[in-house]
Amino acid sequence: MIKYIAFGLNREAVPLAVANYGDNPNKVTEFADGYTYLKEMGFSSNSAADALLMNDNDTNKAIQHLLNNPSY
């Protein structure tokens, strides 16, 4: 995990990404970048993580999911 944080990825996102994707640099980076973007948009940590995981780290699909499901 430390290597991903050393690359500058979000400290909050990295443990979640590694827990779900193991030591897969592409998936961890995709998740962390998407997570950071969704958090910057104002979505909660749980909502951002859930939406990304449900949509295979596709940030655009995650945004659509969150906008279409306001309970998140």
Secondary structure as GFF3:
##gff-version 3
##sequence-region A 1 72
A	DSSP	alpha_helix	2	6	.	.	.	ID=ss1
A	DSSP	alpha_helix	13	21	.	.	.	ID=ss2
A	DSSP	alpha_helix	25	40	.	.	.	ID=ss3
A	DSSP	alpha_helix	45	54	.	.	.	ID=ss4
A	DSSP	alpha_helix	59	68	.	.	.	ID=ss5
###
